[in-house]
Amino acid sequence: MIMIFFGPPGAGKGTQAAIISKKLNIPHLSTGIILRNKLEENDSLSKKLKYTMDSGNLVSDDILNTIIKNNLSKQECSKGFVLDGYPRTMNQAVFLNTILTKRKLILSKIIELSLDEKTIIKRIGSRLNIEKRQDDKKEIIKTRFEKYLKETKPLTNYYQKLFPLDYHVFKGNQEIKKIQQDIYKIVQ
């Protein structure tokens, strides 16, 4: 099972991807978690990433492509994986397709969680108070949402055309458990 979770920041991608990866016993590759872990290191890349992420900008395709390629090469991903936060650009999507094609792998399901900007700002604002993530400040949320609309949202059309029967959209403003149950129905 190879899955991609799409959606704007705060739509619940990470939550649902973690739940489904645990249920299917396959790795959850969250670029957000991978990058936040990298920030804890004290090297030039971590400083560059911190500046980029704190300003609400997306990390470069080259860095994310390398991270994903390295993770997909691990033995634990040989039986499937769940991607969350990747791909975010057309360049990343093409890169991912190249990797999957070389390994004779096919995407099983693409899950999109949709959510409006007002709910995103409210939800992420609450998360800021709990997790204290610098990229959850209101002005940065707006930048991230605009980047999502410009760079990532077009990928939904791309994947809908490539995988019309395996592309599923869920409303991200529902209860976590309800979304989880709806996703379970399509992966069983």
N, CA and C atoms as an extended XYZ file, in Angstrom:
564
Properties=species:S:1:pos:R:3:atomname:S:1:resname:S:1:resid:I:1 pbc="F F F"
N         0.858       -1.176        0.000 N   MET     1
C         0.000        0.000        0.000 CA  MET     1
C         0.898        1.230        0.000 C   MET     1
N         0.736        2.059       -0.997 N   ILE     2
C         1.467        3.318       -1.095 CA  ILE     2
C         0.430        4.422       -1.187 C   ILE     2
N         0.472        5.339       -0.222 N   MET     3
C        -0.547        6.381       -0.137 CA  MET     3
C         0.079        7.763       -0.038 C   MET     3
N        -0.643        8.747       -0.581 N   ILE     4
C        -0.274       10.151       -0.428 CA  ILE     4
C        -1.444       10.854        0.239 C   ILE     4
N        -1.135       11.700        1.217 N   PHE     5
C        -2.134       12.556        1.843 CA  PHE     5
C        -1.893       13.990        1.413 C   PHE     5
N        -2.911       14.607        0.808 N   PHE     6
C        -2.866       15.993        0.376 CA  PHE     6
C        -3.805       16.837        1.230 C   PHE     6
N        -3.549       18.114        1.266 N   GLY     7
C        -4.440       19.050        1.923 CA  GLY     7
C        -3.673       20.259        2.406 C   GLY     7
N        -4.391       21.320        2.701 N   PRO     8
C        -3.731       22.526        3.193 CA  PRO     8
C        -3.178       22.310        4.595 C   PRO     8
N        -2.331       23.232        5.059 N   PRO     9
C        -1.822       23.103        6.422 CA  PRO     9
C        -2.979       23.086        7.410 C   PRO     9
N        -2.906       22.183        8.371 N   GLY    10
C        -3.936       22.119        9.405 CA  GLY    10
C        -5.173       21.323        9.045 C   GLY    10
N        -5.175       20.682        7.867 N   ALA    11
C        -6.361       19.925        7.441 CA  ALA    11
C        -6.471       18.570        8.132 C   ALA    11
N        -5.383       18.123        8.762 N   GLY    12
C        -5.416       16.832        9.448 CA  GLY    12
C        -4.640       15.740        8.732 C   GLY    12
N        -3.831       16.121        7.750 N   LYS    13
C        -3.057       15.129        6.994 CA  LYS    13
C        -2.178       14.280        7.909 C   LYS    13
N        -1.423       14.957        8.762 N   GLY    14
C        -0.498       14.243        9.641 CA  GLY    14
C        -1.214       13.314       10.596 C   GLY    14
N        -2.307       13.780       11.144 N   THR    15
C        -3.093       12.960       12.075 CA  THR    15
C        -3.610       11.708       11.377 C   THR    15
N        -4.256       11.888       10.233 N   GLN    16
C        -4.837       10.745        9.522 CA  GLN    16
C        -3.768        9.827        8.939 C   GLN    16
N        -2.679       10.405        8.435 N   ALA    17
C        -1.591        9.582        7.879 CA  ALA    17
C        -0.975        8.710        8.972 C   ALA    17
N        -0.789        9.273       10.161 N   ALA    18
C        -0.227        8.500       11.274 CA  ALA    18
C        -1.156        7.356       11.681 C   ALA    18
N        -2.445        7.641       11.707 N   ILE    19
C        -3.428        6.618       12.087 CA  ILE    19
C        -3.433        5.483       11.071 C   ILE    19
N        -3.477        5.828        9.795 N   ILE    20
C        -3.579        4.792        8.753 CA  ILE    20
C        -2.272        4.007        8.638 C   ILE    20
N        -1.135        4.660        8.834 N   SER    21
C         0.134        3.926        8.739 CA  SER    21
C         0.240        2.905        9.874 C   SER    21
N        -0.250        3.284       11.048 N   LYS    22
C        -0.242        2.354       12.179 CA  LYS    22
C        -1.176        1.173       11.900 C   LYS    22
N        -2.358        1.478       11.378 N   LYS    23
C        -3.343        0.427       11.074 CA  LYS    23
C        -2.798       -0.554       10.033 C   LYS    23
N        -2.119       -0.018        9.007 N   LEU    24
C        -1.598       -0.861        7.933 CA  LEU    24
C        -0.190       -1.394        8.225 C   LEU    24
N         0.393       -0.936        9.331 N   ASN    25
C         1.741       -1.341        9.725 CA  ASN    25
C         2.783       -1.033        8.635 C   ASN    25
N         2.697        0.195        8.116 N   ILE    26
C         3.675        0.672        7.142 CA  ILE    26
C         4.174        2.042        7.609 C   ILE    26
N         5.374        2.446        7.189 N   PRO    27
C         5.938        3.709        7.660 CA  PRO    27
C         5.126        4.936        7.240 C   PRO    27
N         5.107        5.905        8.127 N   HIS    28
C         4.507        7.215        7.876 CA  HIS    28
C         5.667        8.170        7.631 C   HIS    28
N         5.809        8.622        6.394 N   LEU    29
C         6.880        9.545        6.050 CA  LEU    29
C         6.304       10.947        5.988 C   LEU    29
N         6.481       11.658        7.059 N   SER    30
C         6.005       13.032        7.161 CA  SER    30
C         7.184       13.966        6.964 C   SER    30
N         7.169       14.718        5.879 N   THR    31
C         8.278       15.647        5.656 CA  THR    31
C         8.317       16.686        6.770 C   THR    31
N         7.171       17.067        7.300 N   GLY    32
C         7.144       18.029        8.401 CA  GLY    32
C         7.891       17.516        9.613 C   GLY    32
N         7.632       16.273       10.005 N   ILE    33
C         8.308       15.684       11.162 CA  ILE    33
C         9.800       15.516       10.878 C   ILE    33
N        10.118       15.022        9.685 N   ILE    34
C        11.520       14.829        9.313 CA  ILE    34
C        12.267       16.164        9.383 C   ILE    34
N        11.646       17.215        8.848 N   LEU    35
C        12.294       18.529        8.840 CA  LEU    35
C        12.394       19.115       10.250 C   LEU    35
N        11.336       18.970       11.054 N   ARG    36
C        11.398       19.495       12.421 CA  ARG    36
C        12.467       18.770       13.240 C   ARG    36
N        12.649       17.470       12.990 N   ASN    37
C        13.723       16.734       13.668 CA  ASN    37
C        15.089       17.257       13.226 C   ASN    37
N        15.209       17.563       11.949 N   LYS    38
C        16.469       18.106       11.424 CA  LYS    38
C        16.779       19.456       12.068 C   LYS    38
N        15.751       20.242       12.366 N   LEU    39
C        15.952       21.549       12.982 CA  LEU    39
C        16.650       21.446       14.337 C   LEU    39
N        16.519       20.315       14.995 N   GLU    40
C        17.112       20.133       16.312 CA  GLU    40
C        18.622       19.962       16.240 C   GLU    40
N        19.117       19.661       15.029 N   GLU    41
C        20.564       19.556       14.853 CA  GLU    41
C        21.121       20.967       14.710 C   GLU    41
N        22.387       21.108       14.950 N   ASN    42
C        22.992       22.434       14.878 CA  ASN    42
C        24.041       22.460       13.770 C   ASN    42
N        23.569       22.492       12.529 N   ASP    43
C        24.485       22.596       11.403 CA  ASP    43
C        23.954       23.632       10.418 C   ASP    43
N        24.675       23.839        9.337 N   SER    44
C        24.280       24.895        8.389 CA  SER    44
C        22.927       24.592        7.740 C   SER    44
N        22.653       23.318        7.445 N   LEU    45
C        21.373       22.971        6.833 CA  LEU    45
C        20.226       23.238        7.797 C   LEU    45
N        20.404       22.898        9.058 N   SER    46
C        19.324       23.120       10.025 CA  SER    46
C        19.042       24.613       10.184 C   SER    46
N        20.079       25.445       10.140 N   LYS    47
C        19.882       26.893       10.242 CA  LYS    47
C        19.145       27.435        9.021 C   LYS    47
N        19.496       26.927        7.856 N   LYS    48
C        18.827       27.343        6.615 CA  LYS    48
C        17.360       26.903        6.637 C   LYS    48
N        17.121       25.673        7.081 N   LEU    49
C        15.754       25.160        7.179 CA  LEU    49
C        14.934       25.978        8.169 C   LEU    49
N        15.529       26.313        9.302 N   LYS    50
C        14.818       27.094       10.321 CA  LYS    50
C        14.365       28.426        9.746 C   LYS    50
N        15.247       29.116        9.065 N   TYR    51
C        14.898       30.405        8.468 CA  TYR    51
C        13.761       30.232        7.446 C   TYR    51
N        13.883       29.234        6.595 N   THR    52
C        12.875       28.984        5.558 CA  THR    52
C        11.523       28.659        6.176 C   THR    52
N        11.497       27.735        7.125 N   MET    53
C        10.241       27.284        7.714 CA  MET    53
C         9.611       28.361        8.592 C   MET    53
N        10.425       29.102        9.342 N   ASP    54
C         9.889       30.143       10.215 CA  ASP    54
C         9.256       31.287        9.426 C   ASP    54
N         9.666       31.452        8.180 N   SER    55
C         9.083       32.507        7.349 CA  SER    55
C         7.865       32.017        6.573 C   SER    55
N         7.539       30.716        6.707 N   GLY    56
C         6.364       30.163        6.038 CA  GLY    56
C         6.645       29.678        4.632 C   GLY    56
N         7.893       29.765        4.200 N   ASN    57
C         8.243       29.301        2.861 CA  ASN    57
C         8.443       27.797        2.845 C   ASN    57
N         8.334       27.227        1.648 N   LEU    58
C         8.528       25.794        1.502 CA  LEU    58
C        10.003       25.485        1.323 C   LEU    58
N        10.412       24.345        1.837 N   VAL    59
C        11.785       23.871        1.677 CA  VAL    59
C        11.969       23.499        0.203 C   VAL    59
N        13.170       23.689       -0.311 N   SER    60
C        13.432       23.466       -1.741 CA  SER    60
C        13.123       22.038       -2.171 C   SER    60
N        12.771       21.904       -3.439 N   ASP    61
C        12.493       20.587       -4.015 CA  ASP    61
C        13.705       19.674       -3.887 C   ASP    61
N        14.896       20.201       -4.142 N   ASP    62
C        16.104       19.375       -4.085 CA  ASP    62
C        16.281       18.739       -2.714 C   ASP    62
N        16.102       19.525       -1.662 N   ILE    63
C        16.270       18.994       -0.299 CA  ILE    63
C        15.205       17.940       -0.014 C   ILE    63
N        13.945       18.243       -0.319 N   LEU    64
C        12.869       17.281       -0.033 CA  LEU    64
C        12.984       16.032       -0.897 C   LEU    64
N        13.357       16.191       -2.157 N   ASN    65
C        13.518       15.023       -3.026 CA  ASN    65
C        14.602       14.092       -2.480 C   ASN    65
N        15.687       14.664       -2.013 N   THR    66
C        16.771       13.861       -1.434 CA  THR    66
C        16.299       13.143       -0.178 C   THR    66
N        15.588       13.852        0.684 N   ILE    67
C        15.068       13.251        1.916 CA  ILE    67
C        14.145       12.076        1.587 C   ILE    67
N        13.229       12.290        0.660 N   ILE    68
C        12.275       11.226        0.295 CA  ILE    68
C        12.999       10.045       -0.343 C   ILE    68
N        13.896       10.321       -1.273 N   LYS    69
C        14.638        9.241       -1.929 CA  LYS    69
C        15.385        8.399       -0.893 C   LYS    69
N        16.051        9.060        0.050 N   ASN    70
C        16.785        8.331        1.089 CA  ASN    70
C        15.854        7.485        1.957 C   ASN    70
N        14.699        8.037        2.305 N   ASN    71
C        13.752        7.290        3.141 CA  ASN    71
C        13.118        6.126        2.383 C   ASN    71
N        12.790        6.327        1.112 N   LEU    72
C        12.165        5.254        0.342 CA  LEU    72
C        13.128        4.110        0.057 C   LEU    72
N        14.425        4.374        0.178 N   SER    73
C        15.432        3.336       -0.037 CA  SER    73
C        15.557        2.398        1.155 C   SER    73
N        14.982        2.780        2.279 N   LYS    74
C        15.093        1.965        3.487 CA  LYS    74
C        14.233        0.709        3.375 C   LYS    74
N        14.722       -0.363        3.966 N   GLN    75
C        14.027       -1.654        3.941 CA  GLN    75
C        12.597       -1.545        4.461 C   GLN    75
N        12.386       -0.726        5.490 N   GLU    76
C        11.060       -0.614        6.107 CA  GLU    76
C         9.998       -0.105        5.131 C   GLU    76
N        10.407        0.534        4.043 N   CYS    77
C         9.444        1.040        3.057 CA  CYS    77
C         9.172        0.053        1.926 C   CYS    77
N         9.789       -1.112        1.965 N   SER    78
C         9.649       -2.068        0.871 CA  SER    78
C         8.243       -2.645        0.742 C   SER    78
N         7.457       -2.602        1.816 N   LYS    79
C         6.092       -3.152        1.765 CA  LYS    79
C         5.025       -2.071        1.730 C   LYS    79
N         5.458       -0.832        1.508 N   GLY    80
C         4.515        0.266        1.411 CA  GLY    80
C         4.869        1.390        2.365 C   GLY    80
N         4.171        2.513        2.201 N   PHE    81
C         4.419        3.688        3.034 CA  PHE    81
C         3.307        4.699        2.809 C   PHE    81
N         3.220        5.634        3.730 N   VAL    82
C         2.253        6.719        3.650 CA  VAL    82
C         3.051        8.024        3.592 C   VAL    82
N         2.824        8.821        2.556 N   LEU    83
C         3.480       10.123        2.414 CA  LEU    83
C         2.548       11.224        2.890 C   LEU    83
N         3.104       12.111        3.687 N   ASP    84
C         2.345       13.224        4.241 CA  ASP    84
C         3.212       14.475        4.098 C   ASP    84
N         2.754       15.439        3.301 N   GLY    85
C         3.531       16.654        3.085 CA  GLY    85
C         4.447       16.561        1.883 C   GLY    85
N         4.309       15.518        1.115 N   TYR    86
C         5.110       15.312       -0.088 CA  TYR    86
C         4.304       14.452       -1.041 C   TYR    86
N         4.258       14.772       -2.296 N   PRO    87
C         4.861       15.910       -2.981 CA  PRO    87
C         4.042       17.187       -2.775 C   PRO    87
N         4.725       18.328       -2.856 N   ARG    88
C         4.066       19.626       -2.727 CA  ARG    88
C         4.157       20.460       -3.994 C   ARG    88
N         4.999       20.043       -4.913 N   THR    89
C         5.155       20.779       -6.173 CA  THR    89
C         5.132       19.786       -7.327 C   THR    89
N         4.935       20.297       -8.527 N   MET    90
C         4.926       19.427       -9.701 CA  MET    90
C         6.285       18.748       -9.868 C   MET    90
N         7.363       19.473       -9.607 N   ASN    91
C         8.703       18.899       -9.695 CA  ASN    91
C         8.837       17.700       -8.746 C   ASN    91
N         8.318       17.837       -7.539 N   GLN    92
C         8.377       16.735       -6.578 CA  GLN    92
C         7.516       15.560       -7.041 C   GLN    92
N         6.358       15.844       -7.615 N   ALA    93
C         5.474       14.780       -8.107 CA  ALA    93
C         6.149       13.988       -9.225 C   ALA    93
N         6.791       14.696      -10.136 N   VAL    94
C         7.500       14.030      -11.238 CA  VAL    94
C         8.654       13.196      -10.683 C   VAL    94
N         9.386       13.757       -9.716 N   PHE    95
C        10.491       13.031       -9.083 CA  PHE    95
C         9.972       11.753       -8.419 C   PHE    95
N         8.882       11.858       -7.669 N   LEU    96
C         8.295       10.695       -7.006 CA  LEU    96
C         7.855        9.655       -8.027 C   LEU    96
N         7.198       10.091       -9.091 N   ASN    97
C         6.757        9.153      -10.127 CA  ASN    97
C         7.944        8.412      -10.741 C   ASN    97
N         9.057        9.115      -10.925 N   THR    98
C        10.263        8.488      -11.477 CA  THR    98
C        10.774        7.396      -10.539 C   THR    98
N        10.827        7.706       -9.252 N   ILE    99
C        11.279        6.709       -8.264 CA  ILE    99
C        10.354        5.493       -8.267 C   ILE    99
N         9.051        5.755       -8.220 N   LEU   100
C         8.083        4.647       -8.179 CA  LEU   100
C         8.164        3.808       -9.450 C   LEU   100
N         8.282        4.449      -10.601 N   THR   101
C         8.368        3.727      -11.874 CA  THR   101
C         9.623        2.853      -11.911 C   THR   101
N        10.765        3.391      -11.501 N   LYS   102
C        12.018        2.615      -11.482 CA  LYS   102
C        11.895        1.389      -10.596 C   LYS   102
N        11.120        1.514       -9.526 N   ARG   103
C        10.960        0.396       -8.584 CA  ARG   103
C         9.726       -0.451       -8.889 C   ARG   103
N         9.060       -0.130      -10.012 N   LYS   104
C         7.854       -0.844      -10.438 CA  LYS   104
C         6.776       -0.835       -9.350 C   LYS   104
N         6.590        0.356       -8.755 N   LEU   105
C         5.577        0.554       -7.721 CA  LEU   105
C         4.498        1.493       -8.243 C   LEU   105
N         3.293        1.329       -7.734 N   ILE   106
C         2.164        2.168       -8.144 CA  ILE   106
C         1.475        2.717       -6.897 C   ILE   106
N         1.077        3.973       -6.984 N   LEU   107
C         0.310        4.564       -5.890 CA  LEU   107
C        -0.987        3.790       -5.711 C   LEU   107
N        -1.318        3.472       -4.468 N   SER   108
C        -2.544        2.725       -4.175 CA  SER   108
C        -3.725        3.662       -3.970 C   SER   108
N        -3.508        4.707       -3.157 N   LYS   109
C        -4.577        5.644       -2.830 CA  LYS   109
C        -3.991        7.039       -2.648 C   LYS   109
N        -4.747        8.019       -3.076 N   ILE   110
C        -4.417        9.414       -2.831 CA  ILE   110
C        -5.588        9.984       -2.053 C   ILE   110
N        -5.297       10.531       -0.882 N   ILE   111
C        -6.328       11.076        0.002 CA  ILE   111
C        -6.145       12.585        0.073 C   ILE   111
N        -7.208       13.322       -0.224 N   GLU   112
C        -7.187       14.775       -0.066 CA  GLU   112
C        -8.118       15.150        1.078 C   GLU   112
N        -7.609       15.934        1.999 N   LEU   113
C        -8.422       16.483        3.077 CA  LEU   113
C        -8.623       17.962        2.771 C   LEU   113
N        -9.866       18.354        2.556 N   SER   114
C       -10.148       19.751        2.209 CA  SER   114
C       -10.585       20.517        3.451 C   SER   114
N       -10.196       21.797        3.484 N   LEU   115
C       -10.531       22.637        4.626 CA  LEU   115
C       -10.420       24.094        4.206 C   LEU   115
N       -11.345       24.929        4.671 N   ASP   116
C       -11.335       26.348        4.301 CA  ASP   116
C       -10.329       27.126        5.141 C   ASP   116
N        -9.930       28.296        4.630 N   GLU   117
C        -8.884       29.106        5.266 CA  GLU   117
C        -9.257       29.539        6.685 C   GLU   117
N       -10.509       29.926        6.896 N   LYS   118
C       -10.931       30.400        8.221 CA  LYS   118
C       -10.752       29.291        9.266 C   LYS   118
N       -11.161       28.080        8.932 N   THR   119
C       -11.027       26.956        9.858 CA  THR   119
C        -9.558       26.610       10.073 C   THR   119
N        -8.765       26.713        9.007 N   ILE   120
C        -7.328       26.436        9.114 CA  ILE   120
C        -6.690       27.381       10.118 C   ILE   120
N        -6.974       28.669        9.994 N   ILE   121
C        -6.375       29.664       10.889 CA  ILE   121
C        -6.779       29.391       12.336 C   ILE   121
N        -8.043       29.073       12.550 N   LYS   122
C        -8.521       28.782       13.902 CA  LYS   122
C        -7.863       27.513       14.453 C   LYS   122
N        -7.836       26.460       13.641 N   ARG   123
C        -7.281       25.181       14.083 CA  ARG   123
C        -5.786       25.288       14.372 C   ARG   123
N        -5.046       25.914       13.467 N   ILE   124
C        -3.598       26.011       13.656 CA  ILE   124
C        -3.276       26.973       14.787 C   ILE   124
N        -4.093       27.999       14.964 N   GLY   125
C        -3.901       28.898       16.097 CA  GLY   125
C        -3.993       28.151       17.410 C   GLY   125
N        -4.913       27.208       17.499 N   SER   126
C        -5.035       26.377       18.699 CA  SER   126
C        -3.810       25.493       18.864 C   SER   126
N        -3.328       24.961       17.750 N   ARG   127
C        -2.152       24.091       17.787 CA  ARG   127
C        -0.916       24.870       18.245 C   ARG   127
N        -0.831       26.139       17.849 N   LEU   128
C         0.296       26.980       18.251 CA  LEU   128
C         0.403       27.049       19.767 C   LEU   128
N        -0.738       27.184       20.429 N   ASN   129
C        -0.745       27.276       21.892 CA  ASN   129
C        -0.283       25.988       22.558 C   ASN   129
N        -0.490       24.861       21.881 N   ILE   130
C        -0.127       23.572       22.463 CA  ILE   130
C         1.301       23.175       22.080 C   ILE   130
N         1.596       23.191       20.768 N   GLU   131
C         2.878       22.680       20.275 CA  GLU   131
C         3.969       23.738       20.190 C   GLU   131
N         3.592       25.027       20.231 N   LYS   132
C         4.556       26.136       20.164 CA  LYS   132
C         5.410       26.120       18.902 C   LYS   132
N         4.830       25.661       17.775 N   ARG   133
C         5.560       25.653       16.516 CA  ARG   133
C         5.568       27.064       15.938 C   ARG   133
N         6.747       27.536       15.580 N   GLN   134
C         6.889       28.885       15.032 CA  GLN   134
C         6.165       29.043       13.702 C   GLN   134
N         6.042       27.940       12.946 N   ASP   135
C         5.371       28.034       11.648 CA  ASP   135
C         3.849       28.026       11.780 C   ASP   135
N         3.330       28.092       12.992 N   ASP   136
C         1.888       28.130       13.234 CA  ASP   136
C         1.379       29.520       13.603 C   ASP   136
N         2.216       30.535       13.495 N   LYS   137
C         1.768       31.898       13.760 CA  LYS   137
C         0.850       32.344       12.626 C   LYS   137
N        -0.127       33.216       12.946 N   LYS   138
C        -1.176       33.599       12.002 CA  LYS   138
C        -0.630       34.099       10.661 C   LYS   138
N         0.349       35.000       10.675 N   GLU   139
C         0.870       35.538        9.415 CA  GLU   139
C         1.589       34.466        8.593 C   GLU   139
N         2.222       33.515        9.283 N   ILE   140
C         2.902       32.429        8.580 CA  ILE   140
C         1.887       31.427        8.040 C   ILE   140
N         0.811       31.200        8.780 N   ILE   141
C        -0.258       30.312        8.305 CA  ILE   141
C        -0.802       30.836        6.979 C   ILE   141
N        -1.049       32.135        6.906 N   LYS   142
C        -1.576       32.730        5.669 CA  LYS   142
C        -0.600       32.516        4.510 C   LYS   142
N         0.691       32.692        4.768 N   THR   143
C         1.705       32.468        3.731 CA  THR   143
C         1.705       31.010        3.299 C   THR   143
N         1.659       30.105        4.260 N   ARG   144
C         1.645       28.670        3.945 CA  ARG   144
C         0.404       28.293        3.148 C   ARG   144
N        -0.752       28.869        3.506 N   PHE   145
C        -1.984       28.566        2.785 CA  PHE   145
C        -1.908       29.089        1.350 C   PHE   145
N        -1.386       30.289        1.165 N   GLU   146
C        -1.232       30.842       -0.187 CA  GLU   146
C        -0.289       29.983       -1.022 C   GLU   146
N         0.804       29.533       -0.420 N   LYS   147
C         1.748       28.644       -1.123 CA  LYS   147
C         1.057       27.329       -1.483 C   LYS   147
N         0.243       26.818       -0.561 N   TYR   148
C        -0.499       25.582       -0.837 CA  TYR   148
C        -1.391       25.773       -2.065 C   TYR   148
N        -2.162       26.862       -2.087 N   LEU   149
C        -3.067       27.107       -3.211 CA  LEU   149
C        -2.312       27.244       -4.532 C   LEU   149
N        -1.170       27.895       -4.484 N   LYS   150
C        -0.400       28.160       -5.698 CA  LYS   150
C         0.397       26.943       -6.168 C   LYS   150
N         1.050       26.243       -5.241 N   GLU   151
C         1.996       25.209       -5.631 CA  GLU   151
C         1.503       23.775       -5.446 C   GLU   151
N         0.695       23.525       -4.423 N   THR   152
C         0.304       22.145       -4.127 CA  THR   152
C        -1.085       21.804       -4.650 C   THR   152
N        -2.027       22.693       -4.508 N   LYS   153
C        -3.399       22.411       -4.945 CA  LYS   153
C        -3.470       21.964       -6.407 C   LYS   153
N        -2.656       22.540       -7.320 N   PRO   154
C        -2.693       22.056       -8.707 CA  PRO   154
C        -2.340       20.570       -8.846 C   PRO   154
N        -1.599       20.019       -7.891 N   LEU   155
C        -1.267       18.595       -7.954 CA  LEU   155
C        -2.500       17.715       -7.795 C   LEU   155
N        -3.522       18.243       -7.115 N   THR   156
C        -4.718       17.432       -6.935 CA  THR   156
C        -5.344       17.113       -8.289 C   THR   156
N        -5.384       18.085       -9.191 N   ASN   157
C        -5.909       17.828      -10.546 CA  ASN   157
C        -5.032       16.830      -11.290 C   ASN   157
N        -3.731       16.968      -11.150 N   TYR   158
C        -2.768       16.069      -11.790 CA  TYR   158
C        -3.013       14.624      -11.349 C   TYR   158
N        -3.123       14.413      -10.037 N   TYR   159
C        -3.321       13.058       -9.528 CA  TYR   159
C        -4.738       12.533       -9.782 C   TYR   159
N        -5.730       13.417       -9.792 N   GLN   160
C        -7.085       12.981      -10.112 CA  GLN   160
C        -7.157       12.433      -11.536 C   GLN   160
N        -6.420       13.038      -12.448 N   LYS   161
C        -6.398       12.565      -13.836 CA  LYS   161
C        -5.619       11.252      -13.956 C   LYS   161
N        -4.522       11.129      -13.235 N   LEU   162
C        -3.714        9.908      -13.297 CA  LEU   162
C        -4.376        8.721      -12.605 C   LEU   162
N        -5.048        8.986      -11.489 N   PHE   163
C        -5.620        7.913      -10.665 CA  PHE   163
C        -7.072        8.222      -10.297 C   PHE   163
N        -7.958        8.331      -11.284 N   PRO   164
C        -9.337        8.756      -10.967 CA  PRO   164
C       -10.078        7.836       -9.999 C   PRO   164
N        -9.799        6.554      -10.022 N   LEU   165
C       -10.507        5.627       -9.141 CA  LEU   165
C        -9.876        5.523       -7.753 C   LEU   165
N        -8.654        5.987       -7.622 N   ASP   166
C        -7.937        5.877       -6.352 CA  ASP   166
C        -7.747        7.212       -5.658 C   ASP   166
N        -8.390        8.257       -6.173 N   TYR   167
C        -8.292        9.597       -5.588 CA  TYR   167
C        -9.562        9.861       -4.788 C   TYR   167
N        -9.403       10.163       -3.511 N   HIS   168
C       -10.560       10.338       -2.623 CA  HIS   168
C       -10.436       11.645       -1.848 C   HIS   168
N       -11.551       12.377       -1.753 N   VAL   169
C       -11.580       13.656       -1.055 CA  VAL   169
C       -12.487       13.531        0.170 C   VAL   169
N       -11.968       14.020        1.304 N   PHE   170
C       -12.728       14.028        2.547 CA  PHE   170
C       -12.706       15.437        3.119 C   PHE   170
N       -13.787       15.812        3.752 N   LYS   171
C       -13.847       17.130        4.397 CA  LYS   171
C       -13.068       17.069        5.708 C   LYS   171
N       -12.079       17.956        5.820 N   GLY   172
C       -11.210       17.960        6.984 CA  GLY   172
C       -11.837       18.561        8.229 C   GLY   172
N       -13.049       19.113        8.109 N   ASN   173
C       -13.686       19.726        9.273 CA  ASN   173
C       -14.572       18.738       10.044 C   ASN   173
N       -14.504       17.467        9.684 N   GLN   174
C       -15.259       16.444       10.398 CA  GLN   174
C       -14.448       15.943       11.602 C   GLN   174
N       -15.096       15.178       12.456 N   GLU   175
C       -14.412       14.572       13.593 CA  GLU   175
C       -13.305       13.645       13.087 C   GLU   175
N       -12.206       13.603       13.803 N   ILE   176
C       -11.063       12.765       13.422 CA  ILE   176
C       -11.505       11.320       13.209 C   ILE   176
N       -12.302       10.816       14.127 N   LYS   177
C       -12.756        9.421       14.056 CA  LYS   177
C       -13.603        9.157       12.805 C   LYS   177
N       -14.440       10.112       12.420 N   LYS   178
C       -15.289        9.961       11.233 CA  LYS   178
C       -14.420        9.884        9.971 C   LYS   178
N       -13.447       10.781        9.860 N   ILE   179
C       -12.553       10.761        8.705 CA  ILE   179
C       -11.789        9.438        8.677 C   ILE   179
N       -11.304        9.036        9.830 N   GLN   180
C       -10.563        7.782        9.957 CA  GLN   180
C       -11.401        6.600        9.463 C   GLN   180
N       -12.647        6.521        9.882 N   GLN   181
C       -13.525        5.429        9.459 CA  GLN   181
C       -13.763        5.456        7.953 C   GLN   181
N       -13.947        6.656        7.395 N   ASP   182
C       -14.163        6.772        5.951 CA  ASP   182
C       -12.921        6.336        5.170 C   ASP   182
N       -11.753        6.667        5.672 N   ILE   183
C       -10.518        6.242        5.004 CA  ILE   183
C       -10.348        4.727        5.102 C   ILE   183
N       -10.638        4.151        6.264 N   TYR   184
C       -10.538        2.704        6.440 CA  TYR   184
C       -11.382        1.972        5.389 C   TYR   184
N       -12.548        2.503        5.099 N   LYS   185
C       -13.452        1.854        4.147 CA  LYS   185
C       -12.819        1.713        2.767 C   LYS   185
N       -12.000        2.683        2.373 N   ILE   186
C       -11.432        2.603        1.024 CA  ILE   186
C       -10.090        1.871        0.953 C   ILE   186
N        -9.473        1.586        2.092 N   VAL   187
C        -8.188        0.899        2.055 CA  VAL   187
C        -8.298       -0.591        2.389 C   VAL   187
N        -9.454       -1.018        2.776 N   GLN   188
C        -9.615       -2.438        3.132 CA  GLN   188
C        -9.874       -3.276        1.913 C   GLN   188
